[in-house]
Amino acid sequence: MSKKECDDIVHRAANFADHNRGLCAGLALAAAAALWLGACQPRTQSLLDPARRVTAGELQRELAQVESEYAARLRAGEAALRDLQAQYESRARVAQLAGGAAALAVGGDLTPSALVGSLLQFLTLFGAAGLAYDNRRKDRVIAGRSAGAKGSISPPEGIG
């Protein structure tokens, strides 16, 4: 192709563009929009790392991860609630044995005399349990000393 033919083609294209400015601008905008739509995917803020932007597929994977973590935490929370409920029930049984002080406190009818009575019942209950333990321990020591005289059992260390 000669220089004259090349100049003629460029000149004709320039004349066409000058004559059809709107069409050329529209085609240029259409080409830019097609490139933008095809090359640039929409992005949004990440759920796990707010400084990062993610595509729709990445966001769906993050949502699945968050849902599984939520389900695991929910199960752990339910187990913790069951544990607390068991502890409350255990406390209620102890309070019931000691005269119902907890029931009085929850009902709002806890008077100073009821509190003193409940404390005395607690002291009596646990004091009696401690005395029973001490008596059993002393019985073992006495039995050990009696048997120790025969050479079979010696008393536990620190007792005696």
PyMOL commands that set and color helices and strands:
alter all, ss='L'
color gray80, all
select helices_A, chain A and resi 3-19+21-39+56-97+101-107+112-149
alter helices_A, ss='H'
color red, helices_A
select strands_A, chain A and resi 44-45+53-54
alter strands_A, ss='S'
color yellow, strands_A
deselect
rebuild
show_as cartoon
